[in-house]
Amino acid sequence: MSAAIPIPLGQVIITANASLRLSTEEVLAALRRHASGDWGDLCPEDAISNDHALHQGGHLLSAYGDGDYRFWIITESDRSVTTILLPEDY
């Protein structure tokens, strides 16, 4: 699903662990994808949940990368904060 209007991300934060492991380029590319409604590598149920959250409110989750470089981007329901983190940071 692609959002017609870019999704507001609010304040963007990254965990220390993710900051050490991920490159700036891959984080920025993933943020662009997330803001446009490209949820990355999610199961169909999570992608559908995001699509509903776009219209009805709710947090948004995207997943990018793989292995030790897999990471998540989570935007809060009120769109005030977006966090970039590794699964083990959750």
N, C-alpha and C positions, 0 to 999 in steps of 0.2 A: 504494500500500500504506500502510496506517495501522498504526503500532505500537500494540499493545494497552497497553503500558506505555511511558511516555516514555523515550526513549533517553537514557542518561547522557551528558552533554557534557563532563564534566571541566572543566578550566580553559579558559575561552573567551578567545581572543586575536584581535586584528584587526590586519592590516598597516597601516602608516602611510598608505599610498596609499589603501586601502579606507576608512579612517577619515576621510580628507579628502573623498572623493568621495560616500560614502553617508550617508544620513540615519539617525539613531538609530532612528527609527520603522520604517524598512524593514528594518534589520538585526534588530531585535527580532522583528518579524513573521516574518522568514525563519527565525530561530532556533527560534521556536515550531513552524513548519511542519516544519523539519528534525527536531526532537526528537520529532515525532509520526509521522514516517515519510513525510511528503509531500516528495518529492525535487525538486519544482519542475519545471523544463524540462530533462529529461534524455532522451537517446535510450533506447529500450526496453532495449537491452543493459545500459546503466549502471544503470537502475532495477532490473532483474532481479539484477544483481550486488549492489546494495545489499540487496535482499530476502534474498539468500543470506547476506550478511555479517551481517545481524541475527541469524541463527540459528547460523551456523558461525564467526563471527568474521571480521574484515576491516574495512578502513576504509570509511567512508560518505561519499559525495559528493552534494551537492545543488547545483543551479544556479538562480539567481533573477535577475530583472531582464533588461534587454536593452541592446544598444548599449554606450555608454560606462558604463552603470550595471549591466552584467551582472557578477555576482559569484558566487563559489563558497563553500560551507561544507564543510569536510572534518573529519570526526571520525576520530581515529586508531583503529587496531584494538583497542587496550586501553581505549578510551574515556576516556583521561586528558586529552586535549587536543582542542579543536575550534578550527579556524582559519577566520576569515573573510578572504577575499582576492579580489582582482581577478585575472582570468586572466593578466594581464601580470606579476603578482607571483609566479607559480608558478616 
